[in-house]
Amino acid sequence: MVRFFSTKISIAVFAFPALIAFTVFVIYPLIPEVVISFQKHNGFRSDGFVGLANYYEVLSSKSFGKSGLNTLIVVLMSTVLALPLSLALALLLGSQGQGTRRLFKAFGMFPAILSVTVIAQMWLAIYEPEWGLLNSVFKAIGLEDWGREWLTDRGTVIYSIAVAFLWQYIGLNTLLFYTGLKSIPQTYYEAALIDGAGPVKSAIRITIPLMQDVIKFVLVISILGSMGMFAHVEVMTRGGPGYWSRTIVYELYYRAFMSSDFGAGSAVAVLFVIGCLVVTLLLNRFVARERLEF
């Protein structure tokens, strides 16, 4: 029996159900999308094979380029700003008392489980140019010139939506980091304290290296989640002004369902899937390649 479980045949037997499920629910639905991406299609019938015309039209359009740039901005804000902030909050939470930790555990997940529509409406009120909270605060502290129409200004709209999107999941990421933090044996910190290491040095030399698996997991779901941002854009701006707040997924939606061009929409979908696969492979290749045991 032990010999059977160590053979390649046993691995194949146990992997086969998962492979079937992956094929049925992931691979098979992609096949029609790929086929339609080479056709002129309105969602109901095909007007014939057009080759790479849909891909050429999508890649050469300004709206797709802008949606790609907006998606990149959201991903960068997630990795450069939101994730370090979540990790810092987790480290701070670990140094607090039991009461504070329980309070954060109770309310930290609250934004993440709320409907996107509720979150988006709340931030619409915050960004409202006449009576919104943000501009009102600027007026109250004498910085009235800093106020603007956040969701209609081309220079601020994507950043404003990204802040609302990232704010919703900072608490969730913090709790994930905190869970990884509590799995590290306290003996390491006690030894570091004896050696004279402070909180910052302990975090750099002990906490972050031993949390690399958790960091990788949160990094992957954050990047892929940011790449798939759609609902916040739909509720807050519907891609406007013009196409300046569209993301890749919203560009897909706009072409397929609002313009009835399922050929171009499927081309965007195929390009998006390829982009997600490339990002995932790069993360698996370069992030936390060596597992640390403790």
Protein Blocks (a to p, Z undefined) as FASTA:
>chain_A
ZZmmmpmklmmmmmmmmmmmmmmmmmmmmmmmmmmmmpccehjaccbjehjmmmmmmmmp
mklmmmmmmmmmmmmmmmmmmmmmmmmmmmmmmmmcfklmmmmmmmmmmmmmpcfklmmm
mmmmmmpmklgmklmmmmmnopamlgccfklcmklmmmmmmmmmmmmmmmmmmmmmmmmm
mmpcfklmmmmmmnopafklmmmmmmmmmmmmmmmmmmmmmmmmmmmgmklmmmmnnopa
hjlmccfklmmmmmmmmnopaklmmmmmmmmmmmmmmmmmmmmmmgokbccdZZ
